[in-house]
Amino acid sequence: MASAAPSAASYTGPVAPLTGLPAASPAAAARPAVALAVARADPRGLSHADVVFQEISNPVRYIAVFQSQLPPAVGPITSTLPTDGMTLSVLHPVIGYSTGTPSFIKVLDATKVIDVGYPAHASLYHSGPAGLTAAPGRLAWAARDTAPPALFPYRGVGLGSGDKLASRAVWHPSTVTVRVPGAPTQVWSFEARRDRWLLTRGGPRLRMANVIVQTVQFKTVYQSRRYHLTTGSARVIGKGSVVVFSGVQGANAQPSQGGLAARGTWTKPGLRDVTNYLDGNGLPMYLEPGPTWVVLAPRGTQVQTSGAQR
């Protein structure tokens, strides 16, 4: 039987800022974040990411953020979009990508990220049959800062932390289905033995401690005006609705009931602000320590659950 994921609830040593889990060393807890823009249906290396932002564009792309783990290869690397700078600036990370229009790169470089994209740093990337890949550890040399701030409050981590996902209307689903207009249906299943959510359909097969479905506006942007190629770019500054799914560890709940779920709102006032996820009472939601998957979903996305309901 697989054991439950490790907890930081009673840990007093260094903590990885983007997972809330015990860090391998003080140096590992203090190192900068590395973000990579990744695409295709079978990306490599995402299971080692601390946070993954899934942007429902055409095609679907992933903004994978690495800090506690630095895998040897991640890819295939894809182009940058305006979403990247808006999402990542608060983390002041190093970012890698394959290409981008001059205007997209200009937008990216106006934020707090460190640009080590392929156009100017080709020697840091590897081109092979599976596409362009990169090792986060190789890109980290360009960092000009230390550890990123925590993106989420975690149960049992830090002074004043909560012990519940939300203060009201929490339910215990065993399966989550995310239906996005024009995109493959995504299905997550709660694995009680691991206390993790497993992505079984609509993306790479991996496990996350938390899954956030964040409804955002999308803006149509030109990838090529000459050939009239456009795509959608998520706007993550503002506010909207959110559904948060989490594990049960440290939450006074039984795994046999299913995972935890709560609806609420998100708000991000500006470029340098962390996104706040608030429950129905306007209070912070406390996630389970571990990796987090954030679906940046357009309006019209439907989220359905099965198992124990409210």
C-alpha positions in Angstrom: 0.0 0.0 0.0 1.3 3.4 -0.9 2.0 5.7 2.0 0.4 9.2 2.3 2.3 12.2 1.1 4.7 13.8 3.6 3.4 16.6 5.9 5.0 19.8 7.0 2.5 20.3 9.8 4.9 19.3 12.6 8.1 20.3 10.8 10.2 23.1 12.2 13.0 23.1 9.5 13.3 24.9 6.2 10.2 24.7 4.0 9.9 24.9 0.2 7.9 28.1 -0.4 5.8 26.8 -3.3 4.7 23.5 -1.8 4.8 24.1 2.0 6.7 20.7 2.3 10.0 20.2 4.1 12.9 21.4 2.0 15.9 19.2 1.3 18.2 21.8 2.9 18.3 25.5 3.8 20.0 26.2 0.4 17.2 24.4 -1.4 14.5 26.4 0.4 16.3 29.6 -0.6 16.9 29.0 -4.3 15.0 30.9 -7.0 12.2 29.5 -9.0 12.5 28.5 -12.7 9.5 28.6 -15.0 9.1 26.9 -18.3 6.4 27.2 -20.9 5.4 23.7 -22.1 2.9 22.3 -24.6 1.6 19.1 -26.2 -0.5 16.3 -24.8 2.4 14.3 -23.3 4.7 16.9 -21.7 7.8 15.7 -19.8 8.8 16.8 -16.3 5.6 18.3 -15.1 5.3 15.7 -12.3 8.3 17.4 -10.6 6.8 20.9 -10.8 5.7 22.7 -7.6 3.0 24.6 -9.4 1.5 24.2 -12.9 -0.7 26.8 -14.5 -2.7 25.2 -17.3 -3.7 27.9 -19.8 -6.7 26.7 -21.9 -5.5 28.3 -25.1 -5.2 26.7 -28.6 -3.3 24.5 -28.1 -3.4 24.0 -24.4 -0.1 25.1 -22.7 1.4 24.8 -19.3 3.4 27.2 -17.3 5.4 24.9 -15.0 7.2 26.4 -12.0 10.1 24.5 -10.4 11.8 25.3 -7.1 11.9 22.3 -4.7 12.9 19.9 -7.4 14.9 20.5 -10.6 14.4 17.6 -13.0 17.0 16.9 -15.8 14.7 17.6 -18.7 11.3 19.4 -19.2 9.5 19.9 -22.5 8.6 20.2 -25.2 9.2 23.9 -24.6 6.7 26.3 -26.3 6.4 30.0 -27.1 5.7 32.7 -24.6 2.3 34.5 -24.3 1.3 37.6 -22.3 -0.1 35.4 -19.6 3.4 34.4 -18.5 4.6 37.7 -17.2 1.3 38.5 -15.5 1.2 35.1 -13.8 4.9 34.8 -12.8 6.1 38.4 -12.1 5.3 38.0 -8.4 7.6 35.0 -8.2 10.6 36.9 -9.9 11.7 33.6 -11.6 13.9 32.7 -14.4 11.7 31.8 -17.4 12.4 29.7 -20.5 10.4 29.5 -23.7 11.0 28.6 -27.3 10.0 31.8 -29.2 7.6 34.6 -29.2 6.5 37.7 -31.1 8.5 40.8 -30.5 5.5 42.3 -28.7 5.1 39.3 -26.5 8.7 39.3 -25.5 8.6 43.0 -24.8 5.6 42.4 -22.5 7.5 39.6 -20.7 10.6 41.7 -20.2 8.6 44.5 -18.7 7.8 42.3 -15.7 10.0 40.9 -12.9 10.9 37.7 -14.6 14.5 36.9 -15.9 14.3 36.1 -19.6 16.4 33.2 -20.7 14.4 32.2 -23.7 15.7 30.1 -26.5 16.2 33.1 -29.0 19.0 34.6 -26.9 20.2 31.5 -24.9 20.0 28.6 -27.4 23.0 26.8 -25.7 20.8 26.2 -22.6 18.4 24.0 -24.6 18.4 20.6 -26.2 16.6 19.9 -29.5 15.6 16.3 -30.2 12.9 14.2 -31.7 10.5 15.1 -28.9 11.0 18.8 -29.4 12.9 21.4 -27.5 13.7 20.6 -23.8 15.5 22.3 -21.0 16.9 21.5 -17.6 15.7 23.9 -14.9 19.0 23.7 -13.1 20.9 24.9 -16.1 18.6 28.0 -16.5 18.9 28.9 -12.8 22.4 30.4 -13.3 20.7 33.6 -14.6 18.7 34.2 -11.3 19.2 37.6 -9.6 17.1 36.8 -6.6 16.5 34.1 -4.0 13.4 32.1 -3.1 9.9 33.2 -4.4 7.2 34.2 -2.0 4.6 31.5 -1.1 1.7 31.6 -3.5 -0.8 29.8 -1.1 -1.4 29.5 2.6 -1.1 25.8 3.7 -2.8 24.0 6.5 -0.4 23.6 9.5 2.4 25.6 7.9 3.5 28.9 9.5 2.1 30.9 12.4 -1.6 31.5 12.4 -2.3 28.9 9.6 -5.7 27.3 9.4 -6.7 23.7 9.7 -9.5 23.7 7.2 -9.8 24.2 3.4 -12.6 26.6 3.9 -14.8 28.0 6.7 -18.1 26.9 5.1 -19.7 24.7 2.4 -17.0 22.1 2.1 -17.8 18.8 0.5 -16.0 15.6 -0.2 -15.9 14.5 -3.9 -14.1 11.5 -5.2 -14.1 12.6 -8.9 -13.9 16.0 -10.5 -14.8 16.6 -14.2 -13.8 19.9 -15.8 -15.5 20.6 -19.1 -14.0 23.5 -21.0 -15.6 24.8 -24.2 -13.5 23.7 -27.2 -11.0 21.7 -25.1 -10.6 18.1 -24.0 -12.6 17.1 -20.9 -10.4 16.8 -17.8 -11.1 14.2 -15.1 -9.4 14.1 -11.7 -9.8 11.2 -9.2 -9.0 11.3 -5.5 -6.6 8.5 -4.4 -7.3 8.1 -0.7 -4.2 5.9 -0.1 -1.9 8.6 -1.5 -4.1 11.6 -0.4 -3.6 13.0 -3.9 -5.7 14.0 -6.9 -4.8 11.9 -10.0 -5.3 13.4 -13.5 -6.8 10.4 -15.4 -8.1 12.1 -18.5 -7.5 15.3 -20.5 -3.8 15.8 -19.7 -0.6 14.1 -18.5 -1.1 11.4 -15.9 0.2 13.0 -12.6 -0.8 13.6 -9.0 -1.4 16.8 -7.2 -2.2 17.8 -3.6 -4.4 20.6 -4.8 -6.4 21.4 -8.0 -7.7 24.9 -8.6 -10.2 25.7 -11.3 -9.9 29.5 -11.7 -12.3 31.2 -14.1 -10.6 34.0 -15.9 -11.2 36.3 -18.9 -9.3 35.5 -22.1 -8.1 38.1 -24.6 -7.5 37.2 -28.3 -3.9 38.0 -29.3 -2.1 37.8 -32.6 0.7 35.2 -33.0 1.1 36.3 -36.6 -0.7 39.3 -38.1 0.6 38.4 -41.6 -1.0 35.0 -41.5 -3.9 36.1 -39.2 -3.0 33.5 -36.5 -4.5 34.2 -33.1 -4.8 32.5 -29.8 -6.4 33.2 -26.4 -4.3 34.6 -23.6 -5.6 34.4 -20.0 -5.9 37.6 -17.9 -5.0 36.7 -14.4 -5.2 40.2 -12.9 -8.7 41.0 -11.5 -11.2 38.8 -9.8 -13.5 35.9 -10.5 -14.9 32.6 -9.3 -12.9 29.6 -8.3 -13.4 26.0 -7.2 -10.6 24.5 -5.1 -10.0 20.8 -4.5 -7.5 19.6 -1.9 -6.4 16.5 0.0 -7.6 15.8 3.5 -4.3 15.6 5.4 -4.3 17.8 8.4 -7.9 18.8 7.8 -9.7 16.6 10.4 -11.4 14.6 7.6 -11.4 10.9 6.7 -9.8 9.9 3.4 -12.7 7.5 2.8 -15.0 10.5 2.5 -13.1 11.7 -0.6 -11.1 14.8 -1.0 -12.0 18.3 0.0 -13.7 20.9 -2.2 -15.0 24.4 -1.7 -16.2 27.2 -4.0 -15.1 30.8 -3.6 -13.5 33.8 -5.3 -10.0 34.8 -6.5 -8.5 38.2 -6.6 -5.2 39.6 -7.8 -5.1 43.4 -7.7 -1.9 43.9 -9.6 1.1 42.5 -11.3 3.2 42.1 -8.2 0.4 40.7 -6.0 -0.1 37.1 -5.0 -3.5 35.8 -6.0 -5.8 35.4 -3.0 -8.3 32.5 -2.9 -11.2 33.2 -0.6 -14.0 31.0 0.6 -17.7 32.0 0.8 -17.1 34.0 3.9 -14.3 36.0 2.3 -11.6 34.1 4.4 -8.4 32.6 3.0 -8.6 29.0 1.8 -5.8 26.8 3.3 -4.4 24.2 0.9 -2.7 20.9 1.7 1.1 21.0 1.5 2.3 19.7 -1.8 2.2 20.5 -5.6 -0.7 22.5 -7.0 -2.3 22.5 -10.4 -4.2 25.7 -11.5 -6.5 25.5 -14.4 -6.9 29.0 -16.0 -10.3 28.3 -17.5 -12.6 30.5 -19.7 -16.1 31.5 -18.7 -18.5 28.7 -19.6 -16.3 26.1 -18.0 -18.4 23.5 -16.1 -17.1 21.7 -13.0 -18.9 18.6 -11.9 -18.1 16.3 -9.0 -19.2 12.8 -7.9 -19.0 11.1 -4.5 -20.0 12.6 -1.2 -21.7 16.0 -1.8 -22.6 18.9 0.5 
